[in-house]
Amino acid sequence: MGRVFDFAKRRIAGYIVFWILVLLFVGFFYNGNQPAQAAWLFVLFLAFIGSLLYTRRMKRRQRARRQAAEQSGGR
């Protein structure tokens, strides 16, 4: 259970930092241009979702490798 909670804490902290940086970036560079802000937020939101899907896939593969190693008697 320790690995799961460590991963969850890192992921939540990463989400918070990511969105703070996104909002600061968009607010700083597109401070008064509402359509540009909306477009950049949409693009960054899509990138964020893509990142989530990719990390989910990586964790699934890592879990499968770990289980295969344990079954084969490795480690």
C-alpha positions in Angstrom: 0.0 0.0 0.0 2.9 2.3 0.5 3.8 2.6 -3.2 0.1 3.4 -4.1 -0.1 6.2 -1.6 3.3 7.6 -2.6 2.3 7.6 -6.2 -1.1 9.2 -5.4 0.6 12.0 -3.4 3.1 12.7 -6.2 0.3 12.7 -8.8 -1.9 15.1 -6.8 1.0 17.4 -6.1 1.9 17.3 -9.8 -1.7 18.2 -10.8 -1.7 21.2 -8.4 1.7 22.4 -9.6 0.7 21.9 -13.3 -2.5 23.9 -13.0 -0.9 26.7 -11.0 1.8 27.1 -13.7 -0.9 26.9 -16.4 -2.9 29.7 -14.8 0.1 31.9 -14.2 1.3 31.4 -17.8 -2.0 32.1 -19.4 -2.7 35.1 -17.0 0.8 36.6 -17.7 0.9 36.2 -21.4 -2.7 36.7 -22.3 -3.9 39.1 -19.7 -6.8 40.9 -21.4 -7.4 38.8 -24.4 -10.2 36.5 -23.4 -10.4 34.4 -26.6 -6.7 33.7 -26.5 -7.0 32.7 -22.8 -9.8 30.3 -23.6 -8.0 28.7 -26.5 -4.8 28.2 -24.5 -6.6 26.8 -21.6 -8.4 24.3 -23.9 -5.1 23.3 -25.5 -3.4 22.8 -22.1 -6.5 20.9 -20.8 -6.1 18.5 -23.7 -2.4 18.1 -23.0 -3.2 17.4 -19.4 -5.7 14.7 -20.3 -3.2 13.2 -22.7 -0.6 13.2 -19.9 -3.0 11.4 -17.5 -3.8 8.8 -20.1 -0.1 8.2 -20.8 0.9 7.9 -17.2 -2.0 5.5 -16.6 -0.7 3.4 -19.4 2.8 3.5 -18.0 1.7 2.4 -14.6 -0.3 -0.5 -16.1 2.7 -1.7 -18.0 4.9 -1.3 -14.9 2.5 -3.3 -12.9 2.4 -6.0 -15.5 6.2 -6.2 -15.6 6.4 -6.3 -11.8 3.8 -9.2 -11.7 5.7 -11.1 -14.4 8.9 -10.7 -12.6 7.4 -11.9 -9.3 5.8 -15.0 -11.1 9.1 -15.9 -12.7 10.9 -15.9 -9.4 12.9 -12.8 -10.1 14.0 -10.2 -7.5 
